[in-house]
Amino acid sequence: MLAKSLPNDRLNPAYYSDDNQIHDTFTVADYLVSEKLDGIRAYWNGQQLLTKTGNIIHAPSWFYANFPATPLDGELWIERGQFQALTRIVLDSEPNDEAWRSVNYMVFDLPHNNAPFSDRYQQLQTLIQQQRDQNNHPLNHLQWVEHKSLDNLAILEQWLDIVSSHNGEGLMLHHKSNNYTAGRTEHLLKLKNHQDAEAVIIGYEEGNGKYQGMMGSVWVRTATNDTFKIGSGFNDQQRQVPPAIGSTIQYRYNGYTNNGIPRFARFIRVRNNPDS
């Protein structure tokens, strides 16, 4: 199941009546809300962990040895800001046992369950609480993603601001009555204070001042053939050895300029793999 974006302007109070009802039937209280994790999507089919494209994730056997036979949908995650480290660990065909001990499987759904999401979420909590290792200890690396029910639009906006200010990705809103379905659905929404997109690096510009002798910015081309520069978001190591020309990168931005160029575009990561 894939989420659709909820535009920030839909949170403008002008769109709502006194009971927080948006004019196209969006109601905050109809959703369970969770933090959007910056992880790698992982599907547990009862025997193996698979990426979103169906490739096997080569986790150590101890990691999934006591997982339930019930299929699970979730994300492998370390913590905020650790996506690049996570990618190196999870997508390695030779699992590093010690590195995997920092990884958690954060489960948010039961894909083969026909109950509405509010019921599935309760069943998911019960299922994970029942899982134990060979010494009858809880599986600390198998967790459910906490969801909250909100009845106030201001609280939703406040939570989004807190998550964003602490380098979080945003929020997910899952309709309480939604059935699990393949593909994108209006009943699973993602809410961010920014937008994400991808572009291909087509050139460099040398840096100035403290970045003298290093890459100062990259020229990129989008899928719609727009070209512009991205000069922020890179660390010193990336400026000394910048992503290769032809690389696909993910960048973050806040709306568009009058010329249709992404505003405040900043580099996030190189997308080397469709599962990352």
C-alpha positions in Angstrom: 0.0 0.0 0.0 1.4 3.4 -1.0 0.5 6.8 0.4 -0.6 10.0 -1.3 0.7 13.4 -0.3 -1.6 15.7 1.7 -0.7 19.2 0.6 0.1 21.6 3.4 -2.4 24.2 2.2 -5.2 21.7 3.1 -4.3 22.3 6.7 -5.1 26.0 6.4 -8.0 26.7 8.8 -9.8 28.5 6.0 -10.5 25.0 4.4 -12.2 23.8 7.6 -15.5 24.3 9.3 -15.8 24.5 13.1 -15.7 20.8 13.5 -12.3 20.5 11.6 -14.1 19.2 8.5 -12.4 19.9 5.3 -14.6 20.7 2.3 -13.7 17.5 0.4 -14.6 15.3 3.5 -11.1 15.1 5.1 -11.6 14.9 8.9 -8.6 14.7 11.2 -10.4 12.4 13.7 -11.0 9.8 10.9 -7.3 8.9 10.9 -4.7 7.3 13.0 -1.5 9.3 12.8 2.1 8.2 13.1 5.6 9.6 12.3 6.8 8.9 8.8 10.1 6.9 9.3 13.1 7.5 7.1 13.7 3.8 6.6 13.8 1.0 4.0 10.4 -0.6 3.2 10.4 -4.3 4.1 7.7 -6.9 3.7 7.8 -10.0 5.8 6.1 -12.9 4.0 6.2 -15.3 6.9 9.7 -16.7 5.9 11.8 -13.9 4.4 12.2 -10.1 4.4 11.7 -8.6 1.0 12.3 -5.1 -0.4 9.5 -3.1 -2.1 10.6 -4.5 -5.4 10.6 -8.1 -4.2 14.3 -8.6 -3.7 15.4 -10.7 -0.7 16.9 -8.7 2.2 19.9 -10.6 3.5 19.4 -10.2 7.2 21.2 -12.4 9.8 19.0 -15.4 10.6 18.8 -14.4 14.3 17.1 -11.1 13.2 14.0 -12.9 11.9 14.2 -16.3 13.5 11.3 -15.6 15.9 9.1 -13.5 13.7 5.5 -14.7 13.4 4.3 -16.7 10.4 1.8 -13.8 9.8 2.9 -11.5 6.9 3.9 -8.0 8.0 4.5 -4.7 6.3 6.9 -2.2 7.8 10.2 -0.4 7.6 13.7 -1.3 8.7 15.0 1.7 10.6 17.7 2.8 12.9 16.8 6.4 13.9 16.3 9.8 12.4 19.2 10.9 10.2 20.7 7.4 9.7 19.3 6.5 6.3 22.6 6.2 4.5 24.1 4.0 7.3 20.9 1.9 7.1 21.2 1.5 3.4 24.7 0.2 3.6 23.6 -2.4 6.3 20.3 -3.6 4.8 21.2 -3.8 1.1 24.5 -5.6 1.6 24.3 -9.2 0.3 26.7 -10.3 3.0 25.0 -9.3 6.3 27.2 -7.7 9.0 26.0 -9.3 12.2 27.1 -6.6 14.5 25.8 -3.7 12.3 22.3 -5.4 12.1 22.0 -5.1 15.9 21.3 -1.4 15.5 18.4 -2.1 13.1 14.7 -2.4 14.1 11.8 -3.7 12.1 9.1 -1.1 12.6 5.8 -2.7 11.5 2.8 -0.7 10.6 0.3 -3.1 9.0 -1.0 -6.6 8.5 -1.3 -7.0 4.7 -3.3 -10.2 4.6 -5.9 -9.0 7.2 -9.3 -7.9 5.9 -10.2 -5.9 9.0 -10.4 -2.0 8.9 -7.1 -0.4 9.9 -8.1 0.6 13.4 -8.8 -3.1 14.1 -5.7 -4.3 12.3 -3.6 -1.9 14.4 -4.9 -3.4 17.6 -4.3 -6.9 16.3 -0.8 -5.9 15.2 0.1 -4.7 18.7 -1.2 -7.9 20.3 0.7 -10.1 17.7 4.1 -8.3 18.3 3.7 -8.4 22.1 3.3 -12.2 21.8 6.6 -12.7 20.0 9.5 -14.0 22.2 13.0 -15.3 21.6 14.3 -18.7 22.7 14.8 -17.4 26.3 11.2 -16.0 26.4 12.4 -12.4 26.1 10.5 -9.8 24.0 12.0 -9.2 20.5 13.2 -5.6 21.1 14.1 -5.2 17.4 10.5 -6.1 16.3 8.2 -3.1 17.1 5.0 -1.6 15.9 4.8 1.9 14.7 2.9 3.9 17.3 -0.3 5.6 15.9 -2.4 8.2 17.7 -5.9 9.3 17.2 -6.2 13.1 17.1 -9.4 15.2 17.2 -7.8 18.6 16.8 -6.2 20.1 13.7 -3.8 22.3 15.8 -2.3 19.3 17.5 -1.7 17.7 14.1 0.1 20.8 12.9 2.1 21.1 16.1 3.2 17.4 15.9 4.3 18.0 12.3 6.4 21.0 13.3 8.0 19.1 16.2 8.9 16.1 14.0 10.2 18.4 11.2 12.3 20.5 13.6 14.0 17.3 14.9 15.0 16.1 11.4 12.0 13.8 11.0 10.4 13.1 7.7 6.8 14.1 8.5 3.6 12.3 9.4 1.5 9.5 8.0 -2.3 9.5 8.3 -4.1 6.2 7.9 -7.9 6.2 7.7 -9.3 4.1 10.5 -11.8 2.3 8.2 -9.2 1.6 5.4 -8.8 -1.9 4.1 -5.3 -3.0 3.1 -4.9 -2.6 -0.7 -2.1 -2.8 -3.2 -1.1 0.5 -4.9 -1.7 4.1 -3.9 -4.8 5.0 -1.9 -6.5 8.2 -0.8 -7.0 6.6 2.7 -3.2 6.6 3.4 -1.7 10.1 3.4 1.7 11.5 4.0 2.1 15.0 5.4 5.4 17.0 5.3 6.6 20.5 5.7 8.6 20.1 2.5 8.5 18.2 -0.8 11.0 15.6 -2.0 12.0 14.9 -5.6 14.7 13.4 -7.7 17.1 14.7 -10.4 20.2 13.7 -12.3 23.5 15.4 -11.8 24.7 17.0 -15.1 27.6 19.2 -13.9 29.5 20.9 -11.1 30.5 24.4 -10.0 33.6 25.0 -8.0 33.2 26.3 -4.5 34.3 29.7 -3.0 35.5 30.7 0.4 35.7 27.8 2.7 34.8 25.5 -0.1 37.6 26.7 -2.4 39.0 23.7 -4.2 35.9 21.6 -3.6 32.6 21.3 -5.2 30.4 24.2 -4.5 27.2 23.1 -6.1 25.8 20.7 -8.7 23.7 21.3 -11.8 20.8 18.9 -12.0 18.1 18.0 -14.6 14.7 16.9 -13.6 12.4 14.4 -15.3 10.6 17.4 -16.8 13.9 18.7 -18.3 14.2 21.6 -15.9 17.8 22.5 -14.9 19.0 24.3 -11.7 21.7 24.3 -9.1 21.8 22.7 -5.7 24.5 24.0 -3.4 23.3 23.1 0.1 22.9 19.8 2.0 26.4 18.4 1.2 29.0 17.7 3.8 32.7 18.4 3.4 33.4 14.8 2.3 30.7 14.9 -0.4 32.1 18.2 -1.6 35.6 16.7 -1.9 34.3 13.6 -3.7 30.9 14.7 -5.1 28.4 12.3 -6.5 29.2 11.3 -10.1 27.7 13.0 -13.1 24.8 10.9 -14.2 23.9 10.0 -10.6 20.3 10.3 -9.5 20.0 12.3 -6.3 17.1 13.0 -4.0 16.6 16.6 -3.0 14.2 18.5 -0.7 12.6 21.8 -1.4 9.8 24.2 -0.2 7.5 25.2 -3.1 8.6 26.9 -6.3 10.0 30.3 -7.4 8.1 32.5 -9.9 10.2 30.8 -12.6 9.0 27.3 -11.6 12.3 26.3 -10.0 12.3 24.4 -6.7 12.8 26.9 -3.8 15.5 26.2 -1.2 16.5 23.0 -2.9 19.0 21.0 -0.8 20.7 17.6 -1.3 19.5 14.7 0.7 21.1 11.5 -0.7 22.2 9.6 -3.8 19.7 7.1 -5.0 21.9 4.1 -6.0 19.2 1.5 -5.6 15.4 1.4 -6.3 14.9 -0.2 -2.9 16.6 2.7 -1.1 
